[in-house]
Amino acid sequence: MREIPYDREAAVAYARRWALDRNPAFYNFDKIGGDCTNFASQSIYAGARIMNFTPIMGWYYRSSYDRTASWSGVAYLYNFLVNNRSVGPYAHVVSQSEAAPGDIVQFGTRAGHFYHSPVITAVTPNILVAAHTDDALDRPLSTYVYDVARFLHIDGVRTW
């Protein structure tokens, strides 16, 4: 296995292109729980250029019926990224000051339930994000209301 860089510029360009629209290559989950993590995964994929086709525990999308929970579920994406030791993108949790464009921020409750996954599009020094469900393009992080946030810094991508 070898490592390749995560293309942050490609991830951000994708997020900006599709923040206020839907890529017809992917199902829109807005009406069945939300599309935010599906959109975050699409953006990560634009920067990673590789999926992990491991059944159940991987990270991939072939169709709305042939995908892993990590592709479209907030907690599952977190678990995949921070625990991935195989093919695909991998990440670790950082402080807000260490977050970079192309990373993911996840909002949660005090009880530890995380429910939203915007993509960081800029750090200017204010963090701007793009998101689906409540569509946003370069929205300041400071305009959201949440109890806690965790910042997932994409470290790189593993490939064969």
Secondary structure, 3 states (H helix, E strand, C coil): CEEECCCHHHHHHHHHHHCCCCCCCCCCCHHHCCCHHHHHHHHHHHHHCCCECCCCCCECEEECCEECHHHHCHHHHHHHHHHCCCCEEEEEEECHHHCCCCCEEEEECCCCCEEECCEEEEECCCEEEEECCCCEEEEEHHHCCCCEEEEEEEEEEEEC
